[in-house]
Each structure stands twice: as C-alpha cells, then as structure tokens.
Amino acid sequence: MRKRLRWSLIVPAALLAFSASAQTRMAPPKAGDVAPIFKFHKRKPDPQPLPDPIKLQATTFFQTMKQGGPKVREAYDTLLRGSRIGERAENIEILVSKTDAAIQAYGTALEFDHYDTQIVLGRLCAADFLTWHATQPLQWRLVYYRPAEEWVLIDVRVSDVVEDLFE
C-alpha cells in the first residue's frame, strides 16, 4: 500500500508538471517581435545625430582607444566617469581586458563610425558604432539614460559578430 500510495502521488504530480510546462510554452517569437538581449538586432540603421554630450564622449572614447596600449584604460576611465559601471573597478578591468583581447585578435582600431541611433522618449539613447580593425570590424553599443538634465552611460556592449548587420 505504501508503494502504491507513493506512485499514486508521484504520477499525478508529474503529469500536472508536464501539462503546466506545455501550457506555458509559447510559440517562438517572430522576427521583429523581440530584440535579442545579447546581440544587436537587424533593422535598417538610422544614424540620426547624437545629442552633443554623447557625441563628444563617444568621440573622445574611440579616439583615445585607437591609440591602443595603456590608452585603452584611459579611454574607459574617461567614458565611464560618473556612471554606475565606472564605480566598480572590476567592471573597468573586465572591459579593458576584453578590449585588449580584441585588439590582440583584430589589431588596434584604425577608424570608427557612428551608424545607428535609437532614442526613446528623449530619455534613453542607444548609439551604435563600428570600429575598423586590421582583420575585422567590431560593433559597439553605448546606452545612455537621461534622468534629469545630463546623459549618463548605463551600458557598454561590444561584439565581433557583424553578420547581423545585413538583412
């Protein structure tokens, strides 16, 4: 009786869990429904002008980074000044080490171009750039938030995947 009771509780519980998980499964999103979290999404770029403070900060960052070596850290120190990202030394270490690894793999940045801007309600801005290296370009996304008067950097992304730029 004890074994039968145990199975009589386990089987219905397993069936309930299976049916609940089947009900919560949703159809995969269609293109354009959801922006990928870790990848830049495909859409036609809109390089509308950046707000002046963002343009100045991004230009300074990429111009300094192009110099390579210890200038990479200086570029990040300047870019992240006043942001929550820059408050933690380990964040800067991670960004510098990953950028140094990218420079080792692809060479120093030769040039950079701003190619896309997305502004949401005048308070959130994603600025996308390409840096051109000896062997491959890199995509960059700098995300800013304007809670009051000044734009504050809230996210930095970099990717060596460039095929998602094409439709």
Wavefront OBJ file of the C-alpha trace (Angstrom):
o trace
v 0.000 0.000 0.000
v 2.832 2.337 0.819
v 4.420 1.881 -2.659
v 1.055 2.301 -4.335
v 0.405 5.492 -2.378
v 3.777 6.899 -3.341
v 3.216 6.192 -7.046
v -0.323 7.484 -6.834
v 1.091 10.824 -5.669
v 4.102 10.949 -7.982
v 2.369 10.142 -11.272
v -0.361 12.821 -10.987
v 2.222 15.377 -9.834
v 4.456 14.565 -12.813
v 1.526 14.800 -15.221
v 0.485 18.129 -13.728
v 4.026 19.498 -14.056
v 4.292 18.265 -17.655
v 0.946 19.767 -18.676
v 1.742 23.050 -16.917
v 5.071 23.325 -18.713
v 3.413 22.507 -22.034
v 0.826 25.224 -21.429
v 3.449 27.812 -20.559
v 5.473 27.088 -23.691
v 4.884 29.828 -26.164
v 5.445 29.922 -29.859
v 8.923 31.220 -30.698
v 8.969 34.970 -31.347
v 8.745 36.125 -34.914
v 11.390 38.395 -36.360
v 10.834 41.903 -35.079
v 8.772 40.833 -32.041
v 11.598 40.818 -29.531
v 15.021 42.418 -29.687
v 17.771 39.916 -28.847
v 19.335 40.503 -25.453
v 22.996 39.890 -26.284
v 23.043 40.566 -29.991
v 22.433 43.664 -31.989
v 19.207 43.219 -33.888
v 18.617 43.546 -37.571
v 16.909 46.682 -38.682
v 17.718 49.447 -41.057
v 20.249 51.721 -39.325
v 19.157 55.265 -38.584
v 22.282 57.370 -37.966
v 20.375 60.414 -36.728
v 22.588 62.951 -34.973
v 23.577 62.149 -31.419
v 22.972 64.591 -28.589
v 26.127 66.717 -28.280
v 27.289 65.356 -24.887
v 27.013 61.752 -26.128
v 28.764 62.560 -29.399
v 31.620 64.263 -27.560
v 32.032 61.450 -25.026
v 31.901 58.695 -27.671
v 34.324 60.528 -29.982
v 36.786 61.026 -27.128
v 36.473 57.357 -26.164
v 37.114 55.982 -29.653
v 39.884 58.487 -30.494
v 41.701 57.567 -27.278
v 41.117 53.832 -27.736
v 42.607 53.979 -31.250
v 45.966 54.751 -29.625
v 45.977 51.268 -28.030
v 48.146 50.083 -25.139
v 47.630 51.965 -21.869
v 45.342 54.410 -23.669
v 42.605 51.747 -23.647
v 42.307 52.064 -19.862
v 42.365 55.849 -20.134
v 39.587 55.676 -22.740
v 37.400 53.594 -20.414
v 38.206 55.728 -17.361
v 37.013 58.782 -19.265
v 33.962 57.071 -20.793
v 32.786 55.557 -17.508
v 33.391 58.611 -15.308
v 30.140 59.427 -13.497
v 28.424 56.161 -14.459
v 27.440 53.286 -12.182
v 29.559 50.990 -14.341
v 32.666 53.012 -13.523
v 32.017 52.860 -9.769
v 33.286 49.281 -9.623
v 36.935 48.726 -10.510
v 36.226 45.136 -11.584
v 33.838 46.410 -14.283
v 36.589 48.541 -15.761
v 39.059 45.631 -15.508
v 36.701 43.344 -17.434
v 36.079 45.900 -20.183
v 39.786 46.739 -20.532
v 40.869 43.086 -20.613
v 38.222 42.139 -23.187
v 39.123 45.133 -25.330
v 42.832 44.295 -25.042
v 41.997 40.728 -26.153
v 40.044 42.097 -29.137
v 42.992 44.325 -30.059
v 45.305 41.300 -29.850
v 42.961 39.353 -32.139
v 41.958 42.049 -34.637
v 44.536 44.811 -34.287
v 44.104 48.329 -32.940
v 41.151 50.346 -34.147
v 42.036 52.231 -37.305
v 38.862 54.292 -37.527
v 35.370 54.379 -36.077
v 31.954 55.313 -37.441
v 28.617 56.028 -35.824
v 25.991 54.083 -37.776
v 22.785 53.924 -35.732
v 20.893 55.877 -33.108
v 17.775 54.907 -31.237
v 16.201 57.454 -28.930
v 13.258 56.543 -26.741
v 11.121 59.427 -25.464
v 14.120 61.732 -25.273
v 15.448 59.947 -22.171
v 17.069 56.759 -23.435
v 19.617 56.653 -26.239
v 21.425 53.714 -27.841
v 24.326 54.799 -30.017
v 25.852 52.123 -32.255
v 29.348 52.361 -33.686
v 31.705 50.278 -35.769
v 35.428 50.253 -35.164
v 37.518 49.212 -38.132
v 40.490 46.971 -37.301
v 43.159 45.300 -39.459
v 41.340 41.966 -39.735
v 37.714 42.542 -38.690
v 35.366 45.296 -37.506
v 33.717 45.357 -34.082
v 30.225 46.587 -33.201
v 29.782 48.813 -30.171
v 26.630 49.950 -28.405
v 26.710 52.717 -25.834
v 23.422 53.144 -23.975
v 22.654 56.377 -22.167
v 19.866 57.423 -19.831
v 18.827 60.978 -19.045
v 17.010 61.001 -15.698
v 17.188 64.802 -15.439
v 19.361 67.152 -17.495
v 22.510 65.119 -18.150
v 23.033 61.919 -20.127
v 24.517 59.078 -18.060
v 26.112 55.979 -19.600
v 24.313 52.853 -18.357
v 25.597 50.095 -20.653
v 28.517 49.271 -22.950
v 28.369 46.342 -25.360
v 30.888 45.166 -27.904
v 30.602 42.311 -30.366
v 32.730 40.807 -33.097
v 29.620 39.365 -34.773
v 28.891 41.583 -37.750
v 26.716 39.425 -39.994
v 23.627 40.582 -38.116
v 24.154 43.989 -39.762
v 22.893 42.505 -43.011
v 19.370 41.533 -43.879
l 1 2 3 4 5 6 7 8 9 10 11 12 13 14 15 16 17 18 19 20 21 22 23 24 25 26 27 28 29 30 31 32 33 34 35 36 37 38 39 40 41 42 43 44 45 46 47 48 49 50 51 52 53 54 55 56 57 58 59 60 61 62 63 64 65 66 67 68 69 70 71 72 73 74 75 76 77 78 79 80 81 82 83 84 85 86 87 88 89 90 91 92 93 94 95 96 97 98 99 100 101 102 103 104 105 106 107 108 109 110 111 112 113 114 115 116 117 118 119 120 121 122 123 124 125 126 127 128 129 130 131 132 133 134 135 136 137 138 139 140 141 142 143 144 145 146 147 148 149 150 151 152 153 154 155 156 157 158 159 160 161 162 163 164 165 166 167
